[in-house]
Structures are given as structure tokens and as C-alpha cells.
Amino acid sequence: MLDDLRVLELSAPDTMLAGKTLADLGADVVVVEPPGGADGRRMGPFVDHVPGIEQSLTWQSANTRKRAITLDVHSSDGRELLERLASSSDVVIEAPGPAPAQPVAARLPAHAVHCVIRPFAENGPKSDYVVSDLIVTASSGAIALVGQEGRPPPLTPVPQSGQHAGLDAAIAVLAALAARGKDGAGQRATVSSRLAAMVAAFTQPLVVGSGSTPASRALDRGPIPGTYRCRDGYVLVTIAFGQSFGPKTGRLVAWLNASGHLGADDAARDWASTAAGRDPEHEEAVRGLVRALETACMTLSRSDVEAAAQQWGFLAASVHDMKDVADSRYFDARGLWADLEVTSQAGAGNRTVPAPANFPAYSGYVLPPLRRAPRLGEHNTEVLGDELGLSSSELSALFAHRII
């Protein structure tokens, strides 16, 4: 699908998923790392819980189907080689943080796409902030949607903002490539990790109260619950209003009425025109709906709620843990899983673990086979020697001077 494209990825935690998405679609993605290894190689968890440059499962999962070289891009020779690589690339992806982007734009061909991922907007008031994932995620407002009243929001167990930014960067690149197909011109795309995380949180419907009554002020304190406990886990159920989502909420209410959890008055309400926060009557109706849904779900399994959603036409889905994903007959039938070779502890050799292979499936296109993530500097000779034309003595000199 993208097998005629060369992508140059200056590896950073935020670029990994962008490059992987393009590689999964067939692009030739060349990862550029510093001689000591990219930061993604130091992100846990690790194979057998032993840290090491080749043992990061985060790196292994986010860099499949890529090639990798090492290059000190801060040295004069390294910058020259980077520019030469950029001059023959269709796409360059980088995440320089608050620092200036690498000097590749001037050497990019006119048809190339240059995608820059930053924590905050490139020209905004926080553009020079030195940040962590916690700062970016907190600034997005996403973690305000979770937790219990009166307690701080829980921290995300794994970095989140970079994952959202990486996917948004892949979308931006694909959009730019689609435009290039029409006018032949390249583009420069910028992605904000904060905005990417913020947009991802838009799936949670918020209750906006007027603040004029005690009931509305109570609703101001937080969102309508989106997750409900069942006998065997949790389900996501959407309660929303307006002409688009109100009818679906009405069908949810009809189900709760038919199952004896809500009365006829609630079933007869026009949920399309109901908006929590307008007046106490509406607010109490929403509260009653939430209480009824909580009670109903506690008596059912996740599959029971999903079956009811399909039958009645409201929005609900199971919350799956990793065991559910691994045991899913649907994913297995789609060929999602493949054996991925990973480096085990020193001296113990390599072994395989199950890993996601193909996220899309097409009837007329076969995706390339899953290939393990590259080892440090694995493709230096192939890319710098065979493709850029450096001799073995030049590669030896670059290695001796710690440039590769």
C-alpha cells in the first residue's frame, strides 16, 4: 500500500507509533538512533524483567517492520549523513521536544512530508516547556475524567500522550500524502501531544450545569459515569443528549424500563431535548437514569449488556483486559497475532512472544509479514554503506569516532 515510500524516523518515544503505523502499511521506515540507543529502548517493561538495550518490550512492539541505523546527528558528519538520507526520503518524522527541529527541512525534496511532534503547540506560550508525560496528559485535561470524588486523579500506568500523538502524526502524514497525490507538493505538519491527548478525551460526555441550583452545582463536579460494573467486569455505556445521541439514550431508557429498572414516565421523556443542568427536574431524571443503569449492570454479565445494546440500539461495549484480548476469537480469526522474536537475558538466546501483527485487513492487499524490531545499529551497513555508498573504511572511521 505504501511500499513505494521511504520514511525517515528520528526516533523518540512520541515518533514510534507513527513510524510503526506507516511501516505496517508497507512503507520502508528507517529509524535513526543515537549511538547509545533511542530513549524508547529504555522504556519498560523488559523481557524477563531484566533491563537492557535489546530487551524493552515497548521498543519491540512499537518498531516492528522497521530498519534502524545509529547516527550522532549533533556532529558535523552525522548531520551531513542525516541530510543525505532526508534528501532521498518521502517522509521525515521527528519529535524534538522544546528544542529546535533537526536541520533536515532544507534538504527535503519538494514533494516530501515533514512531520514534527511537540509537547505543546509550536508557537504557543508553552512551546519551550521541558515536560514529562504527566505534565502533557494533565494539561490535556484527560486525567480529570477519572478517579473518585475528593481524591486526586490516578496516574496513567504507561505513558499516554505520546501514543495519541504518534497516531495523530500518522494520520497527518497520510493526509499530506493524499494531498500530494493531487498537487505533487509536500507539506510540513505539526502535531501537539497535548492536543492529541485532549481530543482522545472527547469521547467522555461531560455534564455542564448552570450552577444556579444545588443539584446543578453537584453535577458540575464531574462527568456522567461512562463505566459500569457488571458481574464479570465492566462495560462502557454512553449517556448523551441532543438530536444525535438523545434517541440512543431513549432506547437505553426503554430497555431499563422493560427490565423493571425505570418507570414509564422516564421511558416517555424526550431524551433528545433533555440536557442535564437546565433545571432540577432534568438533573434528577439523569441521576435516576444513572442509578438505574448501575443497578441493572450489577445483575448482568458484560455479554448480557452487549446483547441488550445490539437488541435495543443503545451504545455499550465491554471493557477488555489483556487476557480478554489475547483470548478473543474475533482477533484470532482476523489473524491479529503472530509470534515475535525477542531478545532474552544475556546468554539465554532468543525466544518468541505473541504480538499484534496486522491492525487492518484488506481483501485486495496483503500486508508485509511481521518482522521483529531492529537491533541497535543493525542496518548501518545496509543503509549507510549499500544505499548511501560509504565504504567499509569510512564506516569503520565513523564507528571509531562514535558517530555511528
C-alpha positions as a Markdown table, in Angstrom:
| # | Residue | x | y | z |
|---|---|---|---|---|
| 1 | Met | 0.0 | 0.0 | 0.0 |
| 2 | Leu | 2.8 | 2.4 | 0.9 |
| 3 | Asp | 5.6 | 0.2 | -0.3 |
| 4 | Asp | 6.9 | 2.9 | -2.6 |
| 5 | Leu | 7.6 | 5.3 | 0.2 |
| 6 | Arg | 10.8 | 5.9 | 2.3 |
| 7 | Val | 10.2 | 7.2 | 5.8 |
| 8 | Leu | 13.0 | 8.6 | 7.9 |
| 9 | Glu | 12.1 | 8.5 | 11.6 |
| 10 | Leu | 14.3 | 10.3 | 14.1 |
| 11 | Ser | 13.4 | 8.0 | 17.0 |
| 12 | Ala | 11.8 | 9.4 | 20.1 |
| 13 | Pro | 9.0 | 7.9 | 22.3 |
| 14 | Asp | 6.4 | 10.0 | 20.5 |
| 15 | Thr | 7.5 | 9.0 | 17.0 |
| 16 | Met | 7.5 | 5.2 | 17.5 |
| 17 | Leu | 3.8 | 4.6 | 16.9 |
| 18 | Ala | 3.7 | 7.0 | 13.9 |
| 19 | Gly | 6.5 | 5.1 | 12.2 |
| 20 | Lys | 5.0 | 1.7 | 13.1 |
| 21 | Thr | 1.7 | 2.6 | 11.6 |
| 22 | Leu | 3.3 | 3.6 | 8.3 |
| 23 | Ala | 5.6 | 0.5 | 8.4 |
| 24 | Asp | 2.5 | -1.7 | 9.0 |
| 25 | Leu | 1.0 | -0.2 | 5.8 |
| 26 | Gly | 4.1 | -1.2 | 3.8 |
| 27 | Ala | 6.4 | 1.9 | 4.0 |
| 28 | Asp | 10.2 | 1.4 | 4.3 |
| 29 | Val | 10.7 | 3.1 | 7.7 |
| 30 | Val | 14.4 | 3.8 | 8.6 |
| 31 | Val | 14.8 | 4.7 | 12.3 |
| 32 | Val | 17.7 | 7.0 | 13.3 |
| 33 | Glu | 19.0 | 6.4 | 16.8 |
| 34 | Pro | 22.0 | 7.9 | 18.7 |
| 35 | Pro | 24.9 | 5.5 | 19.0 |
| 36 | Gly | 23.9 | 4.7 | 22.6 |
| 37 | Gly | 20.3 | 3.8 | 21.6 |
| 38 | Ala | 17.0 | 5.6 | 21.4 |
| 39 | Asp | 15.1 | 6.5 | 24.5 |
| 40 | Gly | 12.4 | 4.0 | 23.5 |
| 41 | Arg | 14.8 | 1.2 | 24.2 |
| 42 | Arg | 14.9 | 2.2 | 27.9 |
| 43 | Met | 11.2 | 2.1 | 28.4 |
| 44 | Gly | 9.8 | -0.9 | 30.3 |
| 45 | Pro | 8.5 | -3.5 | 30.6 |
| 46 | Phe | 11.5 | -5.6 | 29.8 |
| 47 | Val | 11.9 | -9.2 | 28.7 |
| 48 | Asp | 12.2 | -11.4 | 31.8 |
| 49 | His | 12.1 | -8.2 | 33.9 |
| 50 | Val | 15.8 | -7.6 | 33.1 |
| 51 | Pro | 16.5 | -4.1 | 31.6 |
| 52 | Gly | 18.7 | -3.9 | 28.6 |
| 53 | Ile | 19.1 | -2.1 | 25.2 |
| 54 | Glu | 17.6 | -5.0 | 23.3 |
| 55 | Gln | 15.1 | -6.1 | 26.0 |
| 56 | Ser | 12.5 | -3.4 | 26.0 |
| 57 | Leu | 9.1 | -4.8 | 25.1 |
| 58 | Thr | 7.9 | -1.3 | 24.4 |
| 59 | Trp | 10.6 | -0.9 | 21.8 |
| 60 | Gln | 10.0 | -4.4 | 20.4 |
| 61 | Ser | 6.3 | -3.8 | 19.9 |
| 62 | Ala | 6.5 | -0.2 | 18.5 |
| 63 | Asn | 9.3 | -0.8 | 16.0 |
| 64 | Thr | 8.3 | -3.9 | 14.1 |
| 65 | Arg | 8.9 | -3.9 | 10.3 |
| 66 | Lys | 11.4 | -1.0 | 10.6 |
| 67 | Arg | 15.1 | -0.8 | 9.8 |
| 68 | Ala | 17.4 | 1.1 | 12.1 |
| 69 | Ile | 20.7 | 2.9 | 12.0 |
| 70 | Thr | 22.8 | 4.7 | 14.6 |
| 71 | Leu | 23.9 | 8.3 | 14.0 |
| 72 | Asp | 25.2 | 11.2 | 16.1 |
| 73 | Val | 23.1 | 13.9 | 14.4 |
| 74 | His | 24.8 | 16.6 | 16.6 |
| 75 | Ser | 28.2 | 16.0 | 14.9 |
| 76 | Ser | 29.1 | 17.6 | 11.6 |
| 77 | Asp | 29.5 | 14.2 | 9.8 |
| 78 | Gly | 26.3 | 13.0 | 11.4 |
| 79 | Arg | 24.3 | 16.0 | 10.3 |
| 80 | Glu | 25.7 | 15.6 | 6.7 |
| 81 | Leu | 24.6 | 12.0 | 6.6 |
| 82 | Leu | 21.2 | 12.8 | 8.0 |
| 83 | Glu | 20.7 | 15.5 | 5.4 |
| 84 | Arg | 21.7 | 13.0 | 2.7 |
| 85 | Leu | 19.2 | 10.5 | 4.0 |
| 86 | Ala | 16.5 | 13.2 | 4.2 |
| 87 | Ser | 17.1 | 14.2 | 0.6 |
| 88 | Ser | 16.0 | 10.8 | -0.6 |
| 89 | Ser | 13.1 | 10.4 | 1.7 |
| 90 | Asp | 9.4 | 10.9 | 1.1 |
| 91 | Val | 8.5 | 11.5 | 4.8 |
| 92 | Val | 10.6 | 12.7 | 7.8 |
| 93 | Ile | 9.1 | 12.3 | 11.3 |
| 94 | Glu | 10.7 | 13.8 | 14.4 |
| 95 | Ala | 9.8 | 14.8 | 18.0 |
| 96 | Pro | 12.5 | 17.3 | 19.2 |
| 97 | Gly | 10.6 | 18.4 | 22.3 |
| 98 | Pro | 11.1 | 22.1 | 23.0 |
| 99 | Ala | 14.5 | 22.1 | 21.1 |
| 100 | Pro | 14.8 | 23.2 | 17.5 |
| 101 | Ala | 14.0 | 20.6 | 14.9 |
| 102 | Gln | 16.9 | 18.9 | 13.2 |
| 103 | Pro | 18.3 | 20.7 | 10.1 |
| 104 | Val | 16.7 | 18.4 | 7.6 |
| 105 | Ala | 13.9 | 20.6 | 6.1 |
| 106 | Ala | 16.2 | 22.5 | 3.8 |
| 107 | Arg | 17.4 | 19.2 | 2.2 |
| 108 | Leu | 14.0 | 17.6 | 1.8 |
| 109 | Pro | 12.8 | 17.3 | -1.7 |
| 110 | Ala | 9.8 | 19.5 | -2.7 |
| 111 | His | 7.4 | 16.5 | -2.6 |
| 112 | Ala | 8.4 | 15.3 | 0.9 |
| 113 | Val | 6.3 | 15.5 | 4.1 |
| 114 | His | 8.0 | 16.8 | 7.2 |
| 115 | Cys | 6.1 | 15.9 | 10.4 |
| 116 | Val | 7.2 | 17.5 | 13.7 |
| 117 | Ile | 5.6 | 16.2 | 17.0 |
| 118 | Arg | 5.9 | 18.6 | 20.0 |
| 119 | Pro | 4.5 | 18.5 | 23.5 |
| 120 | Phe | 2.6 | 21.8 | 23.1 |
| 121 | Ala | 1.7 | 24.0 | 20.1 |
| 122 | Glu | 4.8 | 25.0 | 18.2 |
| 123 | Asn | 4.2 | 28.8 | 18.6 |
| 124 | Gly | 2.1 | 28.7 | 21.8 |
| 125 | Pro | 3.0 | 30.1 | 25.3 |
| 126 | Lys | 4.2 | 26.6 | 26.5 |
| 127 | Ser | 6.3 | 25.8 | 23.4 |
| 128 | Asp | 9.6 | 25.9 | 25.4 |
| 129 | Tyr | 8.4 | 23.9 | 28.4 |
| 130 | Val | 10.5 | 20.9 | 29.4 |
| 131 | Val | 7.9 | 18.3 | 30.0 |
| 132 | Ser | 7.0 | 14.7 | 31.1 |
| 133 | Asp | 4.1 | 12.6 | 30.0 |
| 134 | Leu | 2.4 | 13.5 | 33.3 |
| 135 | Ile | 2.6 | 17.2 | 32.5 |
| 136 | Val | 1.3 | 16.8 | 29.0 |
| 137 | Thr | -1.5 | 14.5 | 30.0 |
| 138 | Ala | -2.6 | 16.7 | 32.9 |
| 139 | Ser | -2.5 | 19.7 | 30.6 |
| 140 | Ser | -4.8 | 17.9 | 28.2 |
| 141 | Gly | -7.5 | 17.5 | 30.9 |
| 142 | Ala | -7.7 | 13.8 | 30.2 |
| 143 | Ile | -6.9 | 12.6 | 33.7 |
| 144 | Ala | -9.6 | 14.9 | 35.2 |
| 145 | Leu | -12.1 | 12.4 | 33.8 |
| 146 | Val | -11.0 | 9.5 | 36.0 |
| 147 | Gly | -10.7 | 8.9 | 39.7 |
| 148 | Gln | -13.0 | 9.3 | 42.7 |
| 149 | Glu | -14.5 | 12.5 | 44.2 |
| 150 | Gly | -12.3 | 14.1 | 46.8 |
| 151 | Arg | -9.2 | 12.2 | 45.7 |
| 152 | Pro | -6.5 | 13.2 | 43.2 |
| 153 | Pro | -6.9 | 11.6 | 39.7 |
| 154 | Pro | -4.9 | 8.4 | 39.3 |
| 155 | Leu | -1.7 | 8.5 | 37.2 |
| 156 | Thr | -1.6 | 6.6 | 34.0 |
| 157 | Pro | 0.3 | 3.3 | 34.3 |
| 158 | Val | 2.1 | 3.8 | 31.0 |
| 159 | Pro | 2.8 | 6.9 | 29.0 |
| 160 | Gln | -0.2 | 8.0 | 27.1 |
| 161 | Ser | 0.3 | 11.4 | 25.4 |
| 162 | Gly | 3.0 | 10.1 | 23.0 |
| 163 | Gln | 0.8 | 7.2 | 21.9 |
| 164 | His | -2.0 | 9.7 | 21.0 |
| 165 | Ala | 0.5 | 12.0 | 19.3 |
| 166 | Gly | 2.1 | 9.2 | 17.3 |
| 167 | Leu | -1.3 | 8.1 | 15.9 |
| 168 | Asp | -2.2 | 11.7 | 15.1 |
| 169 | Ala | 1.1 | 12.1 | 13.3 |
| 170 | Ala | 0.5 | 9.1 | 11.2 |
| 171 | Ile | -2.9 | 10.5 | 10.2 |
| 172 | Ala | -1.3 | 13.9 | 9.4 |
| 173 | Val | 1.3 | 12.2 | 7.2 |
| 174 | Leu | -1.3 | 10.1 | 5.4 |
| 175 | Ala | -3.5 | 13.2 | 4.8 |
| 176 | Ala | -0.4 | 15.1 | 3.5 |
| 177 | Leu | 0.4 | 12.2 | 1.2 |
| 178 | Ala | -3.2 | 12.2 | -0.1 |
| 179 | Ala | -2.9 | 15.9 | -0.9 |
| 180 | Arg | 0.4 | 15.3 | -2.6 |
| 181 | Gly | -1.3 | 12.8 | -4.8 |
| 182 | Lys | -3.3 | 15.7 | -6.2 |
| 183 | Asp | -0.9 | 18.5 | -6.4 |
| 184 | Gly | 2.6 | 16.9 | -6.1 |
| 185 | Ala | 3.6 | 19.2 | -3.3 |
| 186 | Gly | 5.0 | 18.2 | 0.1 |
| 187 | Gln | 3.8 | 19.7 | 3.4 |
| 188 | Arg | 5.0 | 20.4 | 6.9 |
| 189 | Ala | 2.7 | 19.0 | 9.6 |
| 190 | Thr | 3.0 | 19.8 | 13.3 |
| 191 | Val | 1.3 | 17.7 | 16.0 |
| 192 | Ser | 0.8 | 18.7 | 19.6 |
| 193 | Ser | 0.9 | 15.8 | 22.1 |
| 194 | Arg | -1.3 | 17.8 | 24.4 |
| 195 | Leu | -4.0 | 18.4 | 21.8 |
| 196 | Ala | -3.8 | 14.8 | 20.7 |
| 197 | Ala | -4.4 | 13.6 | 24.3 |
| 198 | Met | -7.2 | 16.2 | 24.7 |
| 199 | Val | -9.0 | 15.1 | 21.6 |
| 200 | Ala | -8.8 | 11.5 | 22.8 |
| 201 | Ala | -10.7 | 12.5 | 25.9 |
| 202 | Phe | -13.6 | 14.0 | 23.9 |
| 203 | Thr | -15.2 | 10.6 | 23.9 |
| 204 | Gln | -16.3 | 11.2 | 27.5 |
| 205 | Pro | -19.6 | 13.1 | 27.6 |
| 206 | Leu | -19.5 | 15.9 | 30.2 |
| 207 | Val | -22.3 | 17.2 | 32.3 |
| 208 | Val | -22.5 | 21.0 | 32.1 |
| 209 | Gly | -24.5 | 22.5 | 34.9 |
| 210 | Ser | -25.9 | 26.0 | 35.1 |
| 211 | Gly | -24.7 | 26.5 | 38.7 |
| 212 | Ser | -28.0 | 28.1 | 39.6 |
| 213 | Thr | -29.2 | 25.3 | 41.9 |
| 214 | Pro | -27.7 | 22.9 | 44.4 |
| 215 | Ala | -28.5 | 20.0 | 42.0 |
| 216 | Ser | -26.8 | 21.6 | 39.0 |
| 217 | Arg | -23.8 | 22.6 | 41.0 |
| 218 | Ala | -23.5 | 18.9 | 42.2 |
| 219 | Leu | -23.5 | 17.8 | 38.5 |
| 220 | Asp | -20.8 | 20.4 | 37.8 |
| 221 | Arg | -18.3 | 18.4 | 39.8 |
| 222 | Gly | -17.8 | 15.7 | 37.2 |
| 223 | Pro | -18.9 | 13.7 | 34.2 |
| 224 | Ile | -21.7 | 11.3 | 33.8 |
| 225 | Pro | -20.2 | 7.9 | 34.6 |
| 226 | Gly | -19.1 | 6.1 | 31.4 |
| 227 | Thr | -18.0 | 2.8 | 33.1 |
| 228 | Tyr | -20.4 | 0.5 | 35.0 |
| 229 | Arg | -19.6 | -2.6 | 37.0 |
| 230 | Cys | -21.0 | -6.0 | 35.8 |
| 231 | Arg | -20.8 | -9.4 | 37.4 |
| 232 | Asp | -17.7 | -10.3 | 35.4 |
| 233 | Gly | -16.0 | -6.9 | 34.9 |
| 234 | Tyr | -17.0 | -3.5 | 33.4 |
| 235 | Val | -18.9 | -2.1 | 30.4 |
| 236 | Leu | -18.8 | 1.3 | 28.8 |
| 237 | Val | -22.3 | 2.8 | 28.3 |
| 238 | Thr | -22.8 | 6.2 | 26.7 |
| 239 | Ile | -25.4 | 8.5 | 28.1 |
| 240 | Ala | -25.7 | 11.7 | 26.0 |
| 241 | Phe | -28.3 | 14.1 | 24.7 |
| 242 | Gly | -29.2 | 16.2 | 21.7 |
| 243 | Gln | -30.6 | 15.1 | 18.3 |
| 244 | Ser | -27.7 | 12.8 | 17.5 |
| 245 | Phe | -27.3 | 10.9 | 20.8 |
| 246 | Gly | -30.6 | 11.6 | 22.6 |
| 247 | Pro | -32.5 | 8.9 | 20.7 |
| 248 | Lys | -29.9 | 6.3 | 21.7 |
| 249 | Thr | -30.3 | 7.3 | 25.3 |
| 250 | Gly | -34.0 | 7.0 | 24.8 |
| 251 | Arg | -33.5 | 3.4 | 23.7 |
| 252 | Leu | -31.3 | 2.7 | 26.7 |
| 253 | Val | -34.1 | 4.0 | 28.9 |
| 254 | Ala | -36.6 | 1.8 | 27.1 |
| 255 | Trp | -34.5 | -1.2 | 27.9 |
| 256 | Leu | -34.2 | -0.2 | 31.5 |
| 257 | Asn | -38.0 | 0.3 | 31.6 |
| 258 | Ala | -38.7 | -3.1 | 30.1 |
| 259 | Ser | -36.4 | -4.8 | 32.6 |
| 260 | Gly | -38.1 | -3.1 | 35.5 |
| 261 | His | -35.4 | -0.6 | 36.5 |
| 262 | Leu | -37.0 | 2.6 | 35.3 |
| 263 | Gly | -40.6 | 3.8 | 35.3 |
| 264 | Ala | -42.9 | 4.6 | 32.4 |
| 265 | Asp | -42.5 | 8.4 | 33.0 |
| 266 | Asp | -38.8 | 8.1 | 32.2 |
| 267 | Ala | -39.5 | 6.0 | 29.2 |
| 268 | Ala | -41.9 | 8.6 | 27.8 |
| 269 | Arg | -39.4 | 11.5 | 28.3 |
| 270 | Asp | -38.0 | 13.2 | 25.2 |
| 271 | Trp | -34.3 | 12.4 | 25.8 |
| 272 | Ala | -33.2 | 14.2 | 22.7 |
| 273 | Ser | -34.2 | 17.6 | 24.2 |
| 274 | Thr | -33.1 | 16.7 | 27.7 |
| 275 | Ala | -29.9 | 18.4 | 28.9 |
| 276 | Ala | -28.6 | 18.0 | 32.4 |
| 277 | Gly | -28.1 | 21.3 | 34.1 |
| 278 | Arg | -31.1 | 23.1 | 32.6 |
| 279 | Asp | -33.3 | 22.6 | 35.7 |
| 280 | Pro | -33.6 | 20.3 | 38.7 |
| 281 | Glu | -36.2 | 18.1 | 37.0 |
| 282 | His | -33.9 | 17.2 | 34.2 |
| 283 | Glu | -31.0 | 16.8 | 36.5 |
| 284 | Glu | -32.9 | 14.4 | 38.7 |
| 285 | Ala | -34.0 | 12.4 | 35.7 |
| 286 | Val | -30.4 | 12.0 | 34.6 |
| 287 | Arg | -29.4 | 10.9 | 38.1 |
| 288 | Gly | -32.2 | 8.4 | 38.2 |
| 289 | Leu | -31.1 | 7.0 | 34.8 |
| 290 | Val | -27.5 | 6.6 | 36.1 |
| 291 | Arg | -28.7 | 4.9 | 39.3 |
| 292 | Ala | -30.9 | 2.5 | 37.3 |
| 293 | Leu | -28.1 | 1.6 | 34.9 |
| 294 | Glu | -25.7 | 0.9 | 37.8 |
| 295 | Thr | -28.3 | -1.4 | 39.4 |
| 296 | Ala | -29.1 | -3.2 | 36.1 |
| 297 | Cys | -25.5 | -3.8 | 35.2 |
| 298 | Met | -24.6 | -5.3 | 38.6 |
| 299 | Thr | -27.0 | -8.1 | 37.8 |
| 300 | Leu | -25.7 | -8.9 | 34.3 |
| 301 | Ser | -22.6 | -10.0 | 32.6 |
| 302 | Arg | -20.7 | -7.9 | 30.0 |
| 303 | Ser | -22.0 | -10.1 | 27.2 |
| 304 | Asp | -25.6 | -9.6 | 28.6 |
| 305 | Val | -25.2 | -5.8 | 28.3 |
| 306 | Glu | -23.7 | -6.0 | 24.9 |
| 307 | Ala | -26.5 | -8.3 | 23.7 |
| 308 | Ala | -29.1 | -5.8 | 25.1 |
| 309 | Ala | -27.3 | -2.9 | 23.3 |
| 310 | Gln | -27.5 | -4.7 | 20.0 |
| 311 | Gln | -31.1 | -5.6 | 20.5 |
| 312 | Trp | -32.3 | -2.2 | 21.8 |
| 313 | Gly | -29.9 | 0.0 | 19.9 |
| 314 | Phe | -28.0 | 1.9 | 22.5 |
| 315 | Leu | -24.3 | 2.4 | 22.9 |
| 316 | Ala | -22.4 | -0.1 | 25.1 |
| 317 | Ala | -19.2 | -2.2 | 24.9 |
| 318 | Ser | -17.3 | -4.5 | 27.2 |
| 319 | Val | -14.1 | -3.2 | 28.9 |
| 320 | His | -11.5 | -5.9 | 28.0 |
| 321 | Asp | -8.3 | -6.6 | 29.8 |
| 322 | Met | -5.3 | -8.1 | 28.1 |
| 323 | Lys | -6.4 | -11.6 | 28.8 |
| 324 | Asp | -9.7 | -10.9 | 27.0 |
| 325 | Val | -7.8 | -9.5 | 24.0 |
| 326 | Ala | -5.5 | -12.5 | 23.9 |
| 327 | Asp | -8.4 | -15.0 | 24.1 |
| 328 | Ser | -10.6 | -13.1 | 21.6 |
| 329 | Arg | -11.9 | -15.5 | 18.9 |
| 330 | Tyr | -12.6 | -12.4 | 16.7 |
| 331 | Phe | -9.0 | -11.2 | 16.8 |
| 332 | Asp | -7.7 | -14.7 | 16.3 |
| 333 | Ala | -9.9 | -15.2 | 13.2 |
| 334 | Arg | -8.6 | -11.9 | 11.8 |
| 335 | Gly | -5.0 | -13.1 | 12.2 |
| 336 | Leu | -4.1 | -10.3 | 14.6 |
| 337 | Trp | -1.5 | -12.3 | 16.5 |
| 338 | Ala | 1.9 | -13.6 | 15.3 |
| 339 | Asp | 5.0 | -14.9 | 17.0 |
| 340 | Leu | 7.6 | -12.2 | 17.5 |
| 341 | Glu | 11.2 | -12.9 | 18.2 |
| 342 | Val | 12.6 | -11.0 | 21.3 |
| 343 | Thr | 16.0 | -11.0 | 22.9 |
| 344 | Ser | 16.0 | -12.8 | 26.2 |
| 345 | Gln | 18.5 | -12.5 | 29.0 |
| 346 | Ala | 22.2 | -12.4 | 28.1 |
| 347 | Gly | 23.3 | -15.9 | 27.2 |
| 348 | Ala | 19.8 | -17.3 | 27.2 |
| 349 | Gly | 19.2 | -16.8 | 23.5 |
| 350 | Asn | 16.1 | -15.5 | 21.8 |
| 351 | Arg | 12.5 | -16.7 | 22.1 |
| 352 | Thr | 9.1 | -15.7 | 20.8 |
| 353 | Val | 6.2 | -13.9 | 22.3 |
| 354 | Pro | 2.7 | -13.3 | 20.8 |
| 355 | Ala | 2.4 | -9.8 | 19.3 |
| 356 | Pro | -0.1 | -7.9 | 17.3 |
| 357 | Ala | 0.7 | -8.5 | 13.6 |
| 358 | Asn | -1.8 | -6.6 | 11.4 |
| 359 | Phe | -4.2 | -3.9 | 12.6 |
| 360 | Pro | -6.0 | -3.6 | 9.2 |
| 361 | Ala | -7.2 | -6.3 | 6.9 |
| 362 | Tyr | -7.9 | -5.9 | 3.2 |
| 363 | Ser | -9.4 | -8.2 | 0.5 |
| 364 | Gly | -7.1 | -6.9 | -2.3 |
| 365 | Tyr | -3.9 | -6.2 | -0.5 |
| 366 | Val | -1.5 | -8.4 | 1.6 |
| 367 | Leu | 0.4 | -6.6 | 4.3 |
| 368 | Pro | 4.1 | -7.4 | 4.7 |
| 369 | Pro | 4.9 | -10.2 | 7.2 |
| 370 | Leu | 5.7 | -9.2 | 10.7 |
| 371 | Arg | 9.4 | -8.5 | 11.2 |
| 372 | Arg | 11.0 | -8.1 | 14.6 |
| 373 | Ala | 12.1 | -4.7 | 15.8 |
| 374 | Pro | 15.7 | -3.9 | 14.7 |
| 375 | Arg | 18.6 | -4.3 | 17.0 |
| 376 | Leu | 20.9 | -1.4 | 17.7 |
| 377 | Gly | 22.7 | -0.3 | 14.5 |
| 378 | Glu | 21.5 | -3.5 | 12.7 |
| 379 | His | 21.2 | -1.8 | 9.3 |
| 380 | Asn | 24.1 | 0.6 | 9.4 |
| 381 | Thr | 26.0 | -1.2 | 6.6 |
| 382 | Glu | 22.8 | -1.8 | 4.6 |
| 383 | Val | 21.6 | 1.9 | 4.7 |
| 384 | Leu | 24.8 | 3.9 | 5.1 |
| 385 | Gly | 27.0 | 1.5 | 3.1 |
| 386 | Asp | 25.0 | -0.1 | 0.3 |
| 387 | Glu | 22.4 | 2.7 | -0.1 |
| 388 | Leu | 24.5 | 5.9 | 0.6 |
| 389 | Gly | 27.7 | 4.5 | -0.8 |
| 390 | Leu | 30.0 | 4.7 | 2.2 |
| 391 | Ser | 33.0 | 2.4 | 2.1 |
| 392 | Ser | 33.8 | -0.1 | 4.8 |
| 393 | Ser | 36.8 | 2.1 | 5.9 |
| 394 | Glu | 34.5 | 5.1 | 6.1 |
| 395 | Leu | 32.0 | 3.1 | 8.3 |
| 396 | Ser | 34.9 | 2.0 | 10.5 |
| 397 | Ala | 36.1 | 5.5 | 10.9 |
| 398 | Leu | 32.6 | 6.7 | 11.8 |
| 399 | Phe | 32.3 | 3.9 | 14.4 |
| 400 | Ala | 35.7 | 4.7 | 15.8 |
| 401 | His | 34.7 | 8.3 | 16.3 |
| 402 | Arg | 31.3 | 7.3 | 17.9 |
| 403 | Ile | 29.3 | 8.9 | 15.1 |
| 404 | Ile | 27.6 | 5.5 | 14.4 |
